[in-house]
Amino acid sequence: MAKVIVEKNVELAEQAVEKQVEIKHTRTMQDASGKDVEVVDFVENKNIDEAISEAEARKTTLEAQVVEVDAELADFIAIRDAE
């Protein structure tokens, strides 16, 4: 699933503006003629600081998963090369 992220400013009371982002979650499907088309599954609006925090947390999780996969790969290679 892909994402389209754009800036969105929300006006608050007393002329203050809060920076937000609009995130469109999309996927590619085929239309009746077989051509690929991009379809929006859903749209969410988030405060920019919240979006950054969530992305950083997701990045940390993914980096930890990469470390685990690297260790698995090293184990598999060691077993293969031991023969």
MOQUI-V116033 format. One record per helix or strand of 3 or more residues. SS is the DSSP state (2 for helix, 1 for strand). FROM is the first residue (numbers start at 0). TO is the last residue. If there is no record, write none. Layout:
ss->(SS;SS)
from->(FROM;FROM)
to->(TO;TO)
This chain:
ss->(1;2;1;1;2)
from->(1;12;16;35;47)
to->(10;14;29;46;81)
